[in-house]
Amino acid sequence: MVSWNSKHETEKSIQRVLNSEGINVQIAVVDNNSSDGTCDYIKSNYPEVRLIENDENKGFSSACNQGIEHFLEQDVNFIFLLNTDLYVNTQTLACLTDAADKSQQFGAISPVVYHNDDDKRVWFEQGCVNWTTSASFHQTNGAPLIYSQDSDLDRSDERFVGNDYIPFCSALFRPRVFKEVGMLPESYFLYYEDVDYCTQLSDHGYKIITDTQTSVQHEESASSGGRRSPTATYYTARNHIQFAMRFRNRINIPVSIIWIVIWLSLLFGYRIITKQPEAAFAVAYGIYDGLCGRTGRFRYPQ
């Protein structure tokens, strides 16, 4: 788990994992210099949790890599990335590890993710990348699933859904994946590292799977202030450009440019219409910094 000023969510998430049935778990929390007492609370209430304290906010993927490296040294069977604002049920981890045992080709596995305030409202079931435009998106709320041309897996077992990517708010991996493919890309700081890394997994012959027999609940972007906050808006805009530039040999560049201009214009316009001037400025900053090739933590969070 990666925590940043989310003491309440972290406590709730830890307890849910500890309540898991049918599986032995070890928990590591990597804290990105929280100022809300998260670390002291974990030390006092969960001494069995491995706490890694950073003296600065290193971002999501960098902190994840610290936790992954810790468990690579422990010779564990699986590594599960979990946002602190995401809550498993008692069978989630047992189901995911059972799914992983079905095929060595499964490189990353996600449960179905529901909005925390409504267990019938799907936040994620399938992740797709449109390589013509460079757009990535979730299939949610009963939208028809998209099947890749070369995937026999999608149709062979209704339990599993194939993806181009899964969000790393809740994702199970075998440790050997990180040894073969490498660690998560840290240049994004926040957002799009999952799309990038899953693309690398696919390039190495792994399948990216959703296990529809289990689910979790997600309070999206709790630590970054919500997906419309300046921090989330900035990295969404900047990192989309970074992702497109990184994989420019796979996309239709003229079409992608048109798409990005339209999408970012809508993103900026929506922030203006809804009277969120700071978030609107964040879109502009994100576009500028993305075109300038700036990576890692930059400008936000302030």
C-alpha positions in Angstrom: 0.0 0.0 0.0 1.1 3.6 -0.7 -0.2 6.2 1.8 -0.2 9.9 1.7 -2.2 11.8 4.3 -4.9 9.2 4.3 -4.8 7.8 7.9 -8.5 6.8 8.0 -8.5 5.1 4.6 -5.2 3.3 5.4 -6.5 1.9 8.7 -9.6 0.7 7.1 -7.8 -0.9 4.2 -5.2 -2.6 6.4 -7.9 -4.1 8.5 -9.8 -5.4 5.5 -6.7 -7.2 4.3 -6.0 -8.7 7.7 -9.5 -10.1 7.6 -8.7 -12.0 4.4 -9.6 -15.7 4.6 -7.9 -18.7 3.0 -4.5 -17.0 2.5 -1.5 -15.9 4.5 -0.8 -12.2 4.1 2.1 -9.8 4.8 1.5 -6.1 4.6 3.9 -3.3 3.7 2.8 0.3 3.8 5.0 2.9 2.0 4.3 6.3 3.3 5.0 9.3 1.2 5.8 11.8 4.0 2.3 12.1 5.4 1.6 14.9 7.9 -1.6 13.5 9.3 -0.2 11.0 11.8 -0.5 8.0 9.5 2.9 6.5 10.4 2.4 6.9 14.2 -1.0 5.3 13.9 0.3 2.3 12.0 3.2 1.9 14.5 0.9 2.0 17.5 -1.9 -0.2 16.1 -0.4 -2.5 13.5 3.2 -3.5 14.6 3.0 -6.5 12.3 2.8 -4.2 9.2 6.1 -3.3 7.6 6.2 0.5 7.4 8.6 2.2 5.0 8.7 6.0 5.6 9.8 8.4 2.9 11.0 11.9 3.8 9.3 13.2 0.6 6.4 12.4 -1.6 8.0 10.1 -4.2 4.8 9.5 -6.1 2.8 6.3 -6.6 5.0 4.2 -8.8 8.2 4.9 -7.0 6.6 4.1 -3.6 5.1 0.9 -5.2 8.6 -0.1 -6.3 9.9 0.3 -2.8 7.2 -2.1 -1.5 7.8 -4.5 -4.4 11.5 -4.6 -3.8 10.8 -5.4 -0.1 8.7 -8.4 -1.0 11.0 -9.6 -3.7 13.5 -10.1 -0.9 10.9 -12.2 1.1 10.4 -14.9 -1.5 6.6 -14.5 -1.5 4.3 -16.3 -4.0 2.4 -13.2 -5.1 2.6 -9.4 -4.8 -0.7 -7.4 -4.5 -0.7 -3.6 -5.1 -3.5 -2.0 -3.2 -4.5 1.7 -2.8 -5.3 2.7 0.7 -8.6 4.0 -0.5 -9.6 0.7 -1.8 -11.2 -2.1 0.3 -11.1 -5.8 -0.3 -13.6 -8.4 1.0 -12.6 -11.5 2.9 -12.3 -13.6 -0.3 -10.7 -11.2 -2.7 -7.1 -12.3 -2.3 -7.9 -16.0 -2.2 -9.9 -15.6 -5.5 -7.2 -13.7 -7.2 -4.4 -16.1 -6.3 -6.6 -19.0 -7.4 -7.1 -17.1 -10.7 -3.3 -16.7 -11.0 -2.8 -20.4 -10.6 -5.0 -21.1 -13.7 -2.3 -19.9 -16.1 1.4 -18.9 -16.0 0.6 -16.5 -18.8 -1.4 -14.2 -16.4 0.9 -11.3 -15.8 -1.4 -9.0 -13.9 -4.9 -9.7 -12.5 -7.5 -7.2 -11.2 -10.8 -7.8 -9.5 -13.9 -5.9 -10.7 -13.8 -2.5 -9.0 -17.0 -0.9 -7.7 -17.5 2.6 -6.4 -17.4 2.5 -2.7 -20.7 4.4 -2.3 -22.7 2.0 -4.5 -21.8 -1.7 -4.8 -23.8 -1.9 -8.1 -22.0 0.9 -9.9 -18.9 -0.5 -11.7 -15.7 1.7 -11.7 -13.6 -0.8 -13.6 -14.2 -4.1 -15.4 -12.0 -3.8 -18.5 -9.2 -1.5 -19.5 -8.7 -0.6 -23.2 -6.2 1.4 -25.2 -7.1 2.9 -28.6 -3.7 2.8 -30.3 -5.0 5.0 -33.1 -5.6 8.0 -30.7 -3.5 6.9 -27.7 -6.7 7.1 -25.5 -7.1 4.7 -22.6 -10.4 4.1 -20.9 -12.4 1.8 -18.6 -15.4 -0.2 -19.6 -17.9 0.4 -16.8 -21.5 0.2 -15.7 -22.5 -2.8 -18.0 -20.8 -1.4 -21.1 -20.2 -4.2 -23.6 -16.7 -5.8 -23.2 -14.3 -5.5 -26.1 -12.4 -8.5 -27.3 -9.0 -8.4 -28.9 -8.6 -10.1 -32.2 -5.9 -12.5 -31.0 -7.4 -13.4 -27.6 -9.0 -16.8 -27.3 -8.9 -16.4 -23.5 -11.7 -13.8 -23.5 -14.2 -16.2 -24.9 -13.0 -19.5 -23.4 -13.9 -18.8 -19.8 -16.6 -16.3 -18.6 -14.7 -15.8 -15.4 -11.8 -14.0 -17.0 -11.9 -10.8 -19.1 -8.8 -9.8 -21.2 -7.5 -6.2 -21.0 -5.0 -3.9 -22.6 -4.4 -2.6 -19.0 -5.7 -2.7 -15.5 -5.5 0.1 -12.9 -2.9 -0.6 -10.3 -5.1 0.5 -7.4 -5.8 -3.3 -7.1 -3.6 -5.6 -9.0 -2.0 -9.0 -8.3 1.4 -10.1 -9.8 3.8 -13.0 -9.7 7.2 -11.8 -8.4 9.0 -13.1 -11.5 7.1 -10.5 -13.6 9.1 -7.7 -12.0 12.3 -9.7 -12.5 11.6 -10.3 -16.2 10.0 -7.0 -17.2 11.5 -4.6 -14.7 10.0 -2.3 -12.1 7.1 0.2 -12.6 8.0 3.3 -14.6 8.6 6.2 -12.2 8.6 9.1 -14.7 4.8 9.5 -14.5 4.7 10.2 -10.7 0.9 9.6 -10.7 -1.4 8.1 -13.3 -0.6 6.3 -16.6 2.1 4.1 -15.0 -0.4 1.2 -15.1 -1.2 1.7 -18.8 2.6 1.9 -19.6 3.6 -1.1 -17.6 0.7 -3.3 -18.8 1.8 -2.5 -22.4 5.3 -3.8 -21.4 3.7 -6.9 -19.9 1.8 -7.6 -23.1 5.0 -7.1 -25.1 6.6 -9.8 -23.0 3.8 -12.3 -23.8 1.8 -11.9 -20.6 -2.0 -11.5 -20.4 -3.7 -8.8 -18.4 -6.8 -10.2 -16.8 -9.9 -9.2 -14.8 -11.3 -11.9 -12.5 -15.0 -11.3 -12.5 -15.7 -13.6 -9.6 -14.3 -11.2 -7.1 -14.6 -7.5 -6.5 -13.4 -4.5 -4.4 -14.7 -1.1 -3.5 -12.8 2.1 -4.4 -13.0 5.7 -3.1 -11.2 7.1 -6.2 -8.4 9.6 -5.8 -8.9 10.1 -2.0 -5.4 11.3 -1.4 -5.1 13.5 -4.5 -8.3 15.3 -3.7 -10.5 13.7 -6.3 -10.1 13.2 -10.0 -11.1 16.9 -10.6 -8.5 18.3 -8.2 -5.6 20.4 -9.6 -3.1 17.6 -8.7 -5.1 14.8 -10.4 -6.0 17.1 -13.4 -2.3 18.1 -13.9 -1.0 14.6 -14.0 -3.8 13.3 -16.1 -3.1 16.0 -18.8 0.7 15.9 -18.7 1.0 12.1 -18.5 -1.4 11.5 -21.4 1.0 13.5 -23.5 4.0 11.6 -22.0 2.4 8.2 -22.7 1.6 9.2 -26.3 5.1 10.4 -26.9 6.6 7.3 -25.3 4.6 5.0 -27.6 4.5 7.3 -30.7 5.7 4.4 -32.9 2.4 2.6 -32.3 -0.1 5.4 -32.7 -1.5 7.3 -35.6 0.3 10.6 -34.8 -1.9 13.0 -36.7 -5.1 11.4 -35.4 -3.7 11.2 -31.9 -2.7 14.9 -31.9 -6.3 15.8 -33.0 -7.7 13.6 -30.3 -5.5 15.0 -27.5 -6.3 18.6 -28.5 -10.0 17.9 -28.4 -9.9 15.9 -25.2 -7.7 18.4 -23.3 -9.8 21.3 -24.6 -12.9 19.6 -23.2 -11.0 19.0 -19.9 -10.1 22.6 -19.7 -13.5 23.9 -20.7 -15.3 21.7 -18.1 -13.1 23.1 -15.3 -13.9 26.6 -16.5 -17.7 25.9 -16.7 -17.8 24.3 -13.3 -15.8 27.2 -11.8 -12.7 25.3 -10.9 -10.0 27.9 -12.0 -7.1 26.2 -10.2 -7.9 22.9 -12.0 -8.2 24.7 -15.3 -4.7 26.2 -14.8 -3.5 22.7 -13.9 -4.7 21.5 -17.4 -2.7 24.3 -19.0 0.3 23.5 -17.0 0.0 19.8 -17.7 -0.2 20.4 -21.5 2.9 22.8 -21.4 5.0 20.5 -19.2 4.0 17.4 -21.2 5.1 19.0 -24.4 8.3 20.1 -22.7 9.0 16.5 -21.7 8.9 17.1 -17.9 8.5 14.0 -15.9 8.3 12.9 -12.2 7.0 15.2 -9.6 6.6 18.7 -10.9 4.4 21.6 -9.7 1.9 19.4 -7.9 1.0 18.6 -5.1 1.8 22.0 -3.8 
